[in-house]
Amino acid sequence: MSAYRHLQQATVESRTWLLDTPIIQRALNGHISRDEYLAFLGQAYHHVKHTVPLMMACGARLPERLEWLRGALVEYIEEEYGHQRWILDDIRAAGGDPDHAAASRPAPATELMVRYVRDVIGHDNPVGFFGMVFVLEGTSTALATRAAGAIREGLGLSGDAFHYLESHGDLDIGHLAFFEGLIDRLDDDGDLQAVIDTANMVYRLYGAMFRGLETSEGPATEALAHALV
C-alpha cells in the first residue's frame, strides 16, 4: 500500500465526521443564509492568513534529509501567498464588512487548529504540517466548487463573492496530485504517522469550526468539546 493510500485509510473516520457536518450538507444544496456564508468566510480568513507563516516555519524546521520537501514548500508558498485578501474581497462583495472580519477574534476551533499545527511544527515533527494541507486542500477539492455554485444560486449573490471558494476548488485539484507524490516519497514511518495524527486532529477541529458557524457561542464551544472526544 502506498503511503498516500495509507494516509487516506487512517483518516477516513475523521474525514467522514467533517463531511457529515450539517452546514456542509446544507451548503452543497445552497441552503445556507448570507450570515452563515459570511461567518464561514470570516473563519477562513483567520486560518488562511496563517498558511504561509506555517509553511515557512515548517520549512525552517525540516531536517537536511528532507531538503526535497523544503523545495516543495517553496512552490506552495508562491502559490498560497496573499489568498487571505481574496477572502476579504469576497466578504465585501457579499455585503459584509472586511475590516470587522479581519479585526475579529477567531472562533475557538479555528484558533486551536492553527495553534495545534504550529505546536506540531515547533515541538513535535514539522512534517506533521502536511496533515493540515491534506485536510484543507482535500476538503476544497471535494466541496468548494460544487458548494460555491449552490450557495451563489441560493443567495442570489454575484460571482465576485466566491473568488476564494471557486479558485480553491480548481487550484487544489492540481495541488492534491502534487501532494500525493510528496507523501509517497516519505520513507520514514515516523514522518508519515505525524501527517496522519495531524490530519485526524485537523479534521476534528475543522469540523468543529463548521459546526460552530450555525450556533451561538455556547453551543459552538460544546461542538468543539464533542470534536475532541
BALOBA-1460 file (C-alpha; in Angstrom, 3 decimals):
// residues 229
<rec num="1" residu="m" x="0.000" y="0.000" z="0.000"/>
<rec num="2" residu="s" x="1.321" y="3.442" z="-0.886"/>
<rec num="3" residu="a" x="1.939" y="5.981" z="1.847"/>
<rec num="4" residu="y" x="-0.785" y="8.247" z="0.468"/>
<rec num="5" residu="r" x="-3.307" y="5.424" z="0.409"/>
<rec num="6" residu="h" x="-2.388" y="4.586" z="3.995"/>
<rec num="7" residu="l" x="-2.966" y="8.234" z="4.939"/>
<rec num="8" residu="q" x="-6.410" y="8.149" z="3.342"/>
<rec num="9" residu="q" x="-7.426" y="4.962" z="5.133"/>
<rec num="10" residu="a" x="-6.069" y="6.065" z="8.505"/>
<rec num="11" residu="t" x="-8.124" y="9.274" z="8.441"/>
<rec num="12" residu="v" x="-11.408" y="8.069" z="6.960"/>
<rec num="13" residu="e" x="-13.367" y="8.216" z="10.224"/>
<rec num="14" residu="s" x="-12.336" y="11.796" z="10.971"/>
<rec num="15" residu="r" x="-12.944" y="12.842" z="7.359"/>
<rec num="16" residu="t" x="-16.456" y="11.380" z="7.460"/>
<rec num="17" residu="w" x="-17.183" y="13.260" z="10.685"/>
<rec num="18" residu="l" x="-16.212" y="16.516" z="8.966"/>
<rec num="19" residu="l" x="-18.195" y="15.889" z="5.787"/>
<rec num="20" residu="d" x="-21.293" y="14.903" z="7.786"/>
<rec num="21" residu="t" x="-21.419" y="18.375" z="9.339"/>
<rec num="22" residu="p" x="-24.991" y="19.651" z="8.812"/>
<rec num="23" residu="i" x="-23.978" y="23.061" z="7.474"/>
<rec num="24" residu="i" x="-21.723" y="21.446" z="4.865"/>
<rec num="25" residu="q" x="-24.571" y="19.244" z="3.698"/>
<rec num="26" residu="r" x="-26.879" y="22.265" z="3.525"/>
<rec num="27" residu="a" x="-24.253" y="24.309" z="1.670"/>
<rec num="28" residu="l" x="-23.964" y="21.651" z="-1.027"/>
<rec num="29" residu="n" x="-27.660" y="22.234" z="-1.704"/>
<rec num="30" residu="g" x="-27.450" y="26.010" z="-1.427"/>
<rec num="31" residu="h" x="-29.431" y="26.076" z="1.815"/>
<rec num="32" residu="i" x="-27.412" y="28.429" z="3.959"/>
<rec num="33" residu="s" x="-28.009" y="32.051" z="4.867"/>
<rec num="34" residu="r" x="-25.860" y="35.005" z="3.856"/>
<rec num="35" residu="d" x="-24.856" y="35.427" z="7.506"/>
<rec num="36" residu="e" x="-23.653" y="31.820" z="7.633"/>
<rec num="37" residu="y" x="-21.675" y="32.287" z="4.432"/>
<rec num="38" residu="l" x="-20.096" y="35.459" z="5.818"/>
<rec num="39" residu="a" x="-19.312" y="33.629" z="9.058"/>
<rec num="40" residu="f" x="-17.555" y="30.900" z="7.064"/>
<rec num="41" residu="l" x="-15.506" y="33.476" z="5.156"/>
<rec num="42" residu="g" x="-14.553" y="35.162" z="8.413"/>
<rec num="43" residu="q" x="-13.200" y="31.926" z="9.869"/>
<rec num="44" residu="a" x="-11.489" y="31.060" z="6.593"/>
<rec num="45" residu="y" x="-9.663" y="34.385" z="6.763"/>
<rec num="46" residu="h" x="-8.426" y="33.571" z="10.257"/>
<rec num="47" residu="h" x="-6.804" y="30.298" z="9.251"/>
<rec num="48" residu="v" x="-5.772" y="31.113" z="5.679"/>
<rec num="49" residu="k" x="-3.744" y="34.132" z="6.799"/>
<rec num="50" residu="h" x="-1.553" y="31.712" z="8.755"/>
<rec num="51" residu="t" x="-0.930" y="29.314" z="5.867"/>
<rec num="52" residu="v" x="2.243" y="30.928" z="4.543"/>
<rec num="53" residu="p" x="3.746" y="31.621" z="8.003"/>
<rec num="54" residu="l" x="3.135" y="27.966" z="8.937"/>
<rec num="55" residu="m" x="4.757" y="26.820" z="5.696"/>
<rec num="56" residu="m" x="7.778" y="28.993" z="6.386"/>
<rec num="57" residu="a" x="8.046" y="27.662" z="9.933"/>
<rec num="58" residu="c" x="7.800" y="24.090" z="8.652"/>
<rec num="59" residu="g" x="10.494" y="24.685" z="6.047"/>
<rec num="60" residu="a" x="12.824" y="26.133" z="8.646"/>
<rec num="61" residu="r" x="12.409" y="23.097" z="10.908"/>
<rec num="62" residu="l" x="12.789" y="20.317" z="8.333"/>
<rec num="63" residu="p" x="15.967" y="18.231" z="8.667"/>
<rec num="64" residu="e" x="18.548" y="18.122" z="5.892"/>
<rec num="65" residu="r" x="17.397" y="14.651" z="4.838"/>
<rec num="66" residu="l" x="14.123" y="16.258" z="3.749"/>
<rec num="67" residu="e" x="15.622" y="19.053" z="1.669"/>
<rec num="68" residu="w" x="13.477" y="17.914" z="-1.276"/>
<rec num="69" residu="l" x="10.399" y="18.572" z="0.852"/>
<rec num="70" residu="r" x="11.639" y="22.060" z="1.715"/>
<rec num="71" residu="g" x="11.860" y="22.735" z="-2.023"/>
<rec num="72" residu="a" x="8.235" y="21.675" z="-2.427"/>
<rec num="73" residu="l" x="7.249" y="24.146" z="0.271"/>
<rec num="74" residu="v" x="8.812" y="26.955" z="-1.741"/>
<rec num="75" residu="e" x="6.380" y="26.138" z="-4.568"/>
<rec num="76" residu="y" x="3.448" y="26.028" z="-2.162"/>
<rec num="77" residu="i" x="4.369" y="29.383" z="-0.645"/>
<rec num="78" residu="e" x="4.498" y="31.083" z="-4.026"/>
<rec num="79" residu="e" x="1.027" y="29.774" z="-4.871"/>
<rec num="80" residu="e" x="-0.611" y="30.435" z="-1.495"/>
<rec num="81" residu="y" x="0.737" y="33.897" z="-0.712"/>
<rec num="82" residu="g" x="-1.938" y="36.554" z="-0.319"/>
<rec num="83" residu="h" x="-5.006" y="34.317" z="-0.569"/>
<rec num="84" residu="q" x="-6.474" y="35.854" z="2.581"/>
<rec num="85" residu="r" x="-7.014" y="39.039" z="0.583"/>
<rec num="86" residu="w" x="-9.325" y="37.101" z="-1.758"/>
<rec num="87" residu="i" x="-11.462" y="36.272" z="1.264"/>
<rec num="88" residu="l" x="-11.752" y="39.901" z="2.348"/>
<rec num="89" residu="d" x="-12.774" y="40.824" z="-1.191"/>
<rec num="90" residu="d" x="-15.451" y="38.104" z="-1.094"/>
<rec num="91" residu="i" x="-16.749" y="39.395" z="2.225"/>
<rec num="92" residu="r" x="-17.094" y="42.881" z="0.763"/>
<rec num="93" residu="a" x="-18.827" y="41.555" z="-2.374"/>
<rec num="94" residu="a" x="-21.275" y="39.565" z="-0.219"/>
<rec num="95" residu="g" x="-22.254" y="42.670" z="1.709"/>
<rec num="96" residu="g" x="-20.101" y="42.104" z="4.776"/>
<rec num="97" residu="d" x="-17.510" y="44.281" z="6.486"/>
<rec num="98" residu="p" x="-13.996" y="43.007" z="5.677"/>
<rec num="99" residu="d" x="-12.333" y="45.311" z="8.220"/>
<rec num="100" residu="h" x="-14.525" y="43.973" z="11.001"/>
<rec num="101" residu="a" x="-13.867" y="40.393" z="9.919"/>
<rec num="102" residu="a" x="-10.105" y="40.927" z="9.868"/>
<rec num="103" residu="a" x="-10.114" y="42.561" z="13.299"/>
<rec num="104" residu="s" x="-12.343" y="39.957" z="14.954"/>
<rec num="105" residu="r" x="-11.172" y="37.109" z="17.169"/>
<rec num="106" residu="p" x="-11.295" y="33.683" z="15.519"/>
<rec num="107" residu="a" x="-13.683" y="31.052" z="16.834"/>
<rec num="108" residu="p" x="-12.181" y="28.658" z="19.408"/>
<rec num="109" residu="a" x="-11.880" y="25.741" z="16.961"/>
<rec num="110" residu="t" x="-10.234" y="27.922" z="14.320"/>
<rec num="111" residu="e" x="-7.718" y="29.326" z="16.771"/>
<rec num="112" residu="l" x="-6.965" y="25.902" z="18.229"/>
<rec num="113" residu="m" x="-6.452" y="24.416" z="14.765"/>
<rec num="114" residu="v" x="-3.772" y="26.979" z="13.919"/>
<rec num="115" residu="r" x="-2.154" y="26.750" z="17.338"/>
<rec num="116" residu="y" x="-2.119" y="22.949" z="17.242"/>
<rec num="117" residu="v" x="-0.364" y="22.830" z="13.890"/>
<rec num="118" residu="r" x="2.109" y="25.493" z="14.988"/>
<rec num="119" residu="d" x="2.891" y="23.377" z="18.055"/>
<rec num="120" residu="v" x="3.382" y="20.250" z="15.935"/>
<rec num="121" residu="i" x="5.856" y="22.134" z="13.749"/>
<rec num="122" residu="g" x="7.762" y="23.689" z="16.615"/>
<rec num="123" residu="h" x="7.758" y="20.937" z="19.221"/>
<rec num="124" residu="d" x="6.985" y="17.625" z="17.534"/>
<rec num="125" residu="n" x="7.646" y="16.706" z="13.892"/>
<rec num="126" residu="p" x="7.425" y="19.528" z="11.318"/>
<rec num="127" residu="v" x="6.359" y="17.040" z="8.640"/>
<rec num="128" residu="g" x="3.062" y="16.837" z="10.507"/>
<rec num="129" residu="f" x="2.174" y="20.187" z="8.923"/>
<rec num="130" residu="f" x="1.283" y="18.309" z="5.760"/>
<rec num="131" residu="g" x="-1.626" y="16.729" z="7.620"/>
<rec num="132" residu="m" x="-3.236" y="20.165" z="7.621"/>
<rec num="133" residu="v" x="-2.529" y="20.511" z="3.898"/>
<rec num="134" residu="f" x="-4.200" y="17.153" z="3.298"/>
<rec num="135" residu="v" x="-7.359" y="18.188" z="5.146"/>
<rec num="136" residu="l" x="-7.800" y="21.703" z="3.782"/>
<rec num="137" residu="e" x="-6.909" y="21.008" z="0.170"/>
<rec num="138" residu="g" x="-8.793" y="17.722" z="0.093"/>
<rec num="139" residu="t" x="-11.905" y="19.370" z="1.501"/>
<rec num="140" residu="s" x="-11.645" y="22.209" z="-1.018"/>
<rec num="141" residu="t" x="-11.351" y="19.817" z="-3.918"/>
<rec num="142" residu="a" x="-14.336" y="17.766" z="-2.769"/>
<rec num="143" residu="l" x="-16.646" y="20.623" z="-1.847"/>
<rec num="144" residu="a" x="-15.553" y="24.114" z="-2.848"/>
<rec num="145" residu="t" x="-16.611" y="24.469" z="-6.472"/>
<rec num="146" residu="r" x="-19.831" y="22.483" z="-6.006"/>
<rec num="147" residu="a" x="-20.808" y="24.367" z="-2.857"/>
<rec num="148" residu="a" x="-19.941" y="27.759" z="-4.345"/>
<rec num="149" residu="g" x="-22.336" y="27.260" z="-7.233"/>
<rec num="150" residu="a" x="-25.157" y="26.106" z="-4.985"/>
<rec num="151" residu="i" x="-24.651" y="28.919" z="-2.482"/>
<rec num="152" residu="r" x="-24.438" y="31.558" z="-5.217"/>
<rec num="153" residu="e" x="-27.691" y="30.357" z="-6.737"/>
<rec num="154" residu="g" x="-29.424" y="30.047" z="-3.375"/>
<rec num="155" residu="l" x="-28.407" y="33.509" z="-2.141"/>
<rec num="156" residu="g" x="-28.516" y="35.327" z="-5.460"/>
<rec num="157" residu="l" x="-25.025" y="36.768" z="-4.942"/>
<rec num="158" residu="s" x="-22.684" y="37.757" z="-7.749"/>
<rec num="159" residu="g" x="-19.680" y="35.680" z="-8.739"/>
<rec num="160" residu="d" x="-17.455" y="38.347" z="-7.153"/>
<rec num="161" residu="a" x="-18.377" y="36.932" z="-3.748"/>
<rec num="162" residu="f" x="-16.945" y="33.461" z="-4.481"/>
<rec num="163" residu="h" x="-13.382" y="34.008" z="-5.635"/>
<rec num="164" residu="y" x="-11.899" y="32.117" z="-2.690"/>
<rec num="165" residu="l" x="-14.163" y="29.064" z="-2.907"/>
<rec num="166" residu="e" x="-14.159" y="28.705" z="-6.683"/>
<rec num="167" residu="s" x="-10.452" y="29.336" z="-7.103"/>
<rec num="168" residu="h" x="-9.531" y="26.835" z="-4.435"/>
<rec num="169" residu="g" x="-11.785" y="24.189" z="-5.871"/>
<rec num="170" residu="d" x="-9.877" y="24.389" z="-9.150"/>
<rec num="171" residu="l" x="-6.409" y="25.027" z="-7.732"/>
<rec num="172" residu="d" x="-6.458" y="22.238" z="-5.201"/>
<rec num="173" residu="i" x="-7.125" y="19.504" z="-7.757"/>
<rec num="174" residu="g" x="-3.614" y="20.068" z="-9.053"/>
<rec num="175" residu="h" x="-2.280" y="20.586" z="-5.557"/>
<rec num="176" residu="l" x="-3.610" y="17.211" z="-4.388"/>
<rec num="177" residu="a" x="-1.881" y="15.362" z="-7.227"/>
<rec num="178" residu="f" x="1.362" y="17.143" z="-6.291"/>
<rec num="179" residu="f" x="0.744" y="16.412" z="-2.611"/>
<rec num="180" residu="e" x="0.165" y="12.708" z="-3.242"/>
<rec num="181" residu="g" x="3.579" y="12.490" z="-4.884"/>
<rec num="182" residu="l" x="5.195" y="14.142" z="-1.867"/>
<rec num="183" residu="i" x="3.560" y="11.793" z="0.645"/>
<rec num="184" residu="d" x="4.561" y="8.755" z="-1.379"/>
<rec num="185" residu="r" x="8.203" y="9.870" z="-1.138"/>
<rec num="186" residu="l" x="8.168" y="9.785" z="2.669"/>
<rec num="187" residu="d" x="10.258" y="6.788" z="3.674"/>
<rec num="188" residu="d" x="10.207" y="7.263" z="7.439"/>
<rec num="189" residu="d" x="7.312" y="5.745" z="9.380"/>
<rec num="190" residu="g" x="7.505" y="8.486" z="11.986"/>
<rec num="191" residu="d" x="7.079" y="11.195" z="9.375"/>
<rec num="192" residu="l" x="4.015" y="9.515" z="7.892"/>
<rec num="193" residu="q" x="2.492" y="8.961" z="11.327"/>
<rec num="194" residu="a" x="2.969" y="12.654" z="12.115"/>
<rec num="195" residu="v" x="0.988" y="13.532" z="8.981"/>
<rec num="196" residu="i" x="-1.764" y="11.068" z="9.938"/>
<rec num="197" residu="d" x="-2.020" y="12.293" z="13.528"/>
<rec num="198" residu="t" x="-2.165" y="15.944" z="12.478"/>
<rec num="199" residu="a" x="-4.734" y="15.229" z="9.775"/>
<rec num="200" residu="n" x="-7.019" y="13.443" z="12.225"/>
<rec num="201" residu="m" x="-6.857" y="16.333" z="14.683"/>
<rec num="202" residu="v" x="-7.350" y="18.995" z="11.998"/>
<rec num="203" residu="y" x="-10.370" y="17.134" z="10.590"/>
<rec num="204" residu="r" x="-11.921" y="17.278" z="14.056"/>
<rec num="205" residu="l" x="-11.115" y="20.933" z="14.654"/>
<rec num="206" residu="y" x="-12.156" y="21.978" z="11.151"/>
<rec num="207" residu="g" x="-15.421" y="20.101" z="11.613"/>
<rec num="208" residu="a" x="-15.943" y="21.842" z="14.945"/>
<rec num="209" residu="m" x="-15.347" y="25.174" z="13.196"/>
<rec num="210" residu="f" x="-18.119" y="24.402" z="10.698"/>
<rec num="211" residu="r" x="-20.476" y="23.218" z="13.422"/>
<rec num="212" residu="g" x="-19.878" y="26.478" z="15.273"/>
<rec num="213" residu="l" x="-20.982" y="28.563" z="12.283"/>
<rec num="214" residu="e" x="-24.650" y="27.762" z="12.898"/>
<rec num="215" residu="t" x="-24.675" y="28.031" z="16.679"/>
<rec num="216" residu="s" x="-24.251" y="30.675" z="19.348"/>
<rec num="217" residu="e" x="-21.061" y="30.934" z="21.377"/>
<rec num="218" residu="g" x="-22.189" y="28.392" z="23.977"/>
<rec num="219" residu="p" x="-23.169" y="25.564" z="21.584"/>
<rec num="220" residu="a" x="-20.086" y="26.328" z="19.466"/>
<rec num="221" residu="t" x="-17.895" y="25.554" z="22.460"/>
<rec num="222" residu="e" x="-19.941" y="22.410" z="23.039"/>
<rec num="223" residu="a" x="-19.336" y="21.380" z="19.410"/>
<rec num="224" residu="l" x="-15.612" y="21.786" z="19.991"/>
<rec num="225" residu="a" x="-15.778" y="19.565" z="23.063"/>
<rec num="226" residu="h" x="-17.555" y="16.825" z="21.075"/>
<rec num="227" residu="a" x="-14.903" y="17.081" z="18.352"/>
<rec num="228" residu="l" x="-12.143" y="16.223" z="20.777"/>
<rec num="229" residu="v" x="-13.666" y="13.111" z="22.346"/>
